Amino acid sequence: MGARSCSTVILNSVETPSLSSRVELLKPSPTLAITSKANAMKAQGIDVIAFGAGEPDFNTPQEICDAAKAAIDSGFTKYTPSAGIVELKQAIVGKLARENNLTYSPEQIIVSCGAKHSVYNAIQVLVNPGDEVILFAPYWMTYADQIKLAGGVPVVVQTGPETDFVPSYDDLRAAVTPRTKAILLNSPSNPTGGVFPRQTLKEIATVALKNNLWIISDEIYERLVYGFEAGSIAALGQDVQDRTITIGGCSKSYAMTGWRIGFSAAPLAVAKAMSNLQDQVTSNPTSFAQKGAAVAFNLPSDQIEAMRAEFEARRDLIVGLLNDVPGFECNLPHGAFYAFPKVTGALKPGESDVDLASWLLEEAKVAVVPGSVFEGAGHIRLSYATSRKNIEEGVRRIKQAIVDRTA
Ligand SMILES: Cc1ncc(COP(=O)(O)O)c(C=O)c1O
């Protein structure tokens, strides 16, 4: 066939080949819809107060930035081992020993491109098609999508404000089936701010040991706790550690969301599998970001205490203000930087949390995330990783709008 007839075929073609059925599983998130609408309003000069962001509004501490700059200047800009540089792995091993009471060797640490990537690796190496993974709702929506991408099935154990978003032992046991492969927990939690007490960690460990399940513990918010010990589930005993993948990172506690450094601490066989996977998918996380992260994990606690204390003050402020909005009920979250009020008392007949969130954006010019996104219908999520001034003004607008429409 000559070049001419070939181009005719291309011109006549009206269809393109289909995408993989895998990506069809990924639904566009309502959070993005709200965020892009809020951004479009801002671009039109409308003063929108955004409570959507899942990232600290502080700058990354200077020592960390200096270490990364020095690494670039010294030419540390090439490939590194896929699973991370030894210096950073050792800093993580030291941090886990000091703060989490966990003993690991550097070979058990896999450094990835953010904790999200660490969760992805863990699910990819543990979950086969048809395997079930237990999640505690409300949960960070990424988990369900990543489980589905691996062909797995998310199985939800619902929690609510009545128990401070702590799951019941009976509900957890009832969710186990012969197909269950793993339990995934996230304490402190996005979106609820809930922190699991030690008793709940023990119950999860007991169920995992009894049914031969893996435990994936996403502890990315571990340093952001307010009068409450977070505690690593793997620290309950060697038998628990041997089946747990502990995930952490510097995004939230050190204000380093853009650096893309997360880690897994895992049993050796799991760590090796994750390293092999990462070899074929991303190779190493950015070389000089790793140098900065090594400094972060060695920072004395008082360096990040100021950020934690500010979050605690904002938490108290926002929860107090939200509880003053007619129809809102907000538990005091013990960790992370999210308030998750129940808003059913403020809904009109037939109205959902998704409707309320989009109405608040239109009427009050305030962006919040509907709880349904996290399987927490009847709630909204507000990130208090924003200034006290924004918190005061944003919740004032919400209250005013709700009062006006019920008047
Ligand atoms: C529960 C939870 N895990 C993990 C992550 C991702 O962290 P990273 O930015 O390090 O990928 C987030 C970010 O929002 C989160 O909320």
The ligand as an ORCA input file, in Angstrom:
! r2SCAN-3c Opt
* xyz 0 1
  C      -4.620      9.552     54.168
  C      -3.606     10.025     53.193
  N      -2.617      9.181     52.846
  C      -1.692      9.554     51.959
  C      -1.723     10.801     51.370
  C      -0.712     11.137     50.323
  O       0.433     11.687     50.825
  P       1.593     12.107     49.821
  O       1.348     13.536     49.455
  O       2.857     11.897     50.592
  O       1.509     11.219     48.641
  C      -2.739     11.699     51.704
  C      -2.813     13.026     51.057
  O      -3.808     13.695     51.039
  C      -3.700     11.300     52.648
  O      -4.679     12.133     53.018
*
